[in-house]
Amino acid sequence: ARQVTAADWTFMNYGLVWPEGEGAVALSAEDEPDRFCIQLYHRVAAAGVLRGKEVLEVGAGRGGGASYVARYLAPARMTAVDLAPEAVALCTRRHTVSNLKFQVGDAERLPFTDATFDAVLNVESSHCYASIENFFREVARVLKPGGFFLLADLRDAKEMPALEAMLAGQPGLELVAREDLTGGVAAALKADDARKRARIQELCPPRMLALFAQFAGLNGSLIQERLASRAILYQRFVLRRRAE
């Protein structure tokens, strides 16, 4: 957010090619350039019934996902937190949506009272946290009974079973669904490569081009190759807060 302030770069996830045989996500013309990234958010967020609900996103990034959810899935209120004040400031300037608010917040110490939200959303962010167990405990704490935890992230294939077991064993949370998105994410990296390359050349200082090529998962990057070979897996999970 400090180095690249372009207002039209609002997504940082790897995206998703929509499964064959399912109706495509309907988007306005202004959102169409970000289709792959939006499709990933939709696949994760639409697993919960968010209309008229209180929704929290942890790990807002540049805010595109929270803006999409607020505008298309119609929660009563969408709150999005990020650890970086610069990111929160950028999101607040860029996304002026009536039911959307950004604020600084630590995933491991969420600044909310118990049982505040009907759903908590976390997309491609949890692998960055120092203590995933602390994050999961905080999610359970701020969810209302019956509320949904909507999670998507990637892990080394050898580490994914440990994440699945940790989720299945969370006190207060019940694992109700999971889906392997690895193939769709790998396909999106390939399909969206040319657009991402052009944007990186346009926006990034020369000294940062190689770093952003890896960060964005361009063709030939380590992350793209490992997703394509399934050395890294990308999965989504739906959990429900148990009634007390």
Secondary structure, DSSP 8 states (H G I E B T S, - for coil): --S---TT----S------TTS------TTTGGGHHHHHHHHHHHTTS--TTSEEEEE--TTSHHHHHHHHHS--SEEEEEES-HHHHHHHHHH---TTEEEEE-BTTB-SS-TT-EEEEEEES-GGG-S-HHHHHHHHHHHEEEEEEEEEEEEEETTTHHHHHHHHHT-TTEEEEEEEE-HHHHHHHHHHTHHHHHHHHHHHS-GGGHHHHHHHTT-TTSHHHHHHHTTSEEEEEEEEEE---
